Amino acid sequence: MSIPSWPETLPQNILAQGYKGGLPNNLLRQQMDIGPAKVRRRGTVAVEPVTGNILVTPAQLATLKTFYETTLLDGTLRFSWVQPEDGTTAVEMRFTEPPTWNWVDGYFEVALSLEILK
């Protein structure tokens, strides 16, 4: 089965305002009775957190709902989209929470919580 792509009819970039990225937390700490904690890698693969917003029309919101609920089986599947920081490199992502939205002057501002799969 091929990996679905982010719909072309939706915005292709996350808005700069509200964007938040970070490095993967791949550390496993174990506190010792005496001395500093032991630290090791949790695994060889980690996920990179991404949160941000997109601005969509009512028709685009319907597209996003269909993509999330039907194509991604309520957000359980991964999908391909551009890396938010460079806007060109394709990466695999998945939702960490369902999208939420607010009405803003004739548009919907949609909050996305994602993770980039490394």
C-alpha positions in Angstrom: 0.0 0.0 0.0 1.4 3.4 -0.9 1.7 6.3 1.5 -1.0 8.9 0.9 0.2 12.5 0.1 -1.1 15.7 1.7 -3.9 16.9 -0.6 -2.8 19.5 -3.2 -5.9 21.5 -2.7 -4.9 22.3 0.9 -2.2 24.8 1.9 1.2 23.4 1.3 3.0 25.2 4.1 2.4 25.7 7.8 2.0 29.4 8.8 5.2 30.9 10.3 3.2 32.4 13.2 2.6 29.6 15.7 5.0 27.1 14.1 6.9 25.0 16.6 9.4 22.3 15.9 12.0 20.5 17.9 14.5 17.7 18.0 13.3 14.2 18.8 13.4 13.1 22.4 15.2 9.8 22.1 16.7 9.7 25.6 16.0 7.1 28.3 17.2 8.2 31.7 17.5 5.9 34.7 18.2 7.6 38.1 20.8 5.8 40.1 20.9 5.5 43.9 24.2 7.3 44.0 25.8 9.5 41.3 24.5 10.9 38.0 21.6 9.3 36.1 22.5 6.7 33.3 21.4 7.9 29.9 21.1 5.9 26.7 19.3 6.1 23.4 15.7 4.8 23.5 16.0 3.4 20.0 17.6 3.9 16.6 14.6 5.8 15.2 12.8 8.8 16.8 10.1 11.2 15.8 10.4 15.0 15.5 7.5 17.0 16.9 5.8 19.7 14.7 2.9 21.9 15.6 1.5 24.8 13.7 -1.5 26.2 11.9 -2.9 26.5 8.4 -5.6 28.8 7.1 -8.3 27.2 5.1 -11.7 27.9 3.4 -14.8 26.0 4.4 -14.4 23.8 1.3 -10.7 23.1 2.2 -11.8 22.2 5.8 -14.1 19.6 4.3 -11.2 18.2 2.3 -9.0 18.1 5.4 -11.8 16.2 7.3 -12.1 13.6 4.5 -8.3 13.2 4.3 -8.0 12.7 8.1 -11.1 10.5 8.6 -11.2 8.5 5.4 -7.8 8.5 3.7 -5.8 8.3 7.0 -8.4 6.1 8.8 -9.0 8.7 11.6 -5.3 9.8 11.6 -3.8 6.3 12.2 -1.9 6.2 8.9 1.2 8.1 7.9 1.3 10.5 5.0 3.8 12.4 2.8 4.2 16.2 3.0 6.9 18.7 2.7 9.3 19.4 5.6 7.9 22.5 7.3 11.3 24.2 7.8 12.5 24.0 4.2 9.3 23.6 2.3 10.7 21.4 -0.3 11.9 18.0 1.1 9.3 15.4 1.3 9.0 13.6 4.6 6.7 11.1 6.2 4.4 12.4 9.0 1.5 11.4 11.1 -1.0 13.2 13.3 -0.4 13.0 17.1 -3.9 14.6 17.7 -6.9 15.3 15.6 -6.9 18.7 14.0 -8.9 21.5 15.7 -10.0 24.8 14.2 -11.3 28.3 15.0 -13.3 30.7 12.8 -11.2 33.7 11.8 -12.7 36.3 9.4 -14.3 34.0 6.9 -11.6 31.3 7.2 -10.8 28.5 9.5 -7.4 28.5 11.3 -6.6 24.8 11.8 -4.2 23.7 14.5 -2.1 20.7 13.5 -0.1 18.4 15.8 2.2 16.2 13.8 5.4 14.2 14.1 8.0 13.6 11.4 9.0 10.0 11.2 12.7 9.6 10.8 
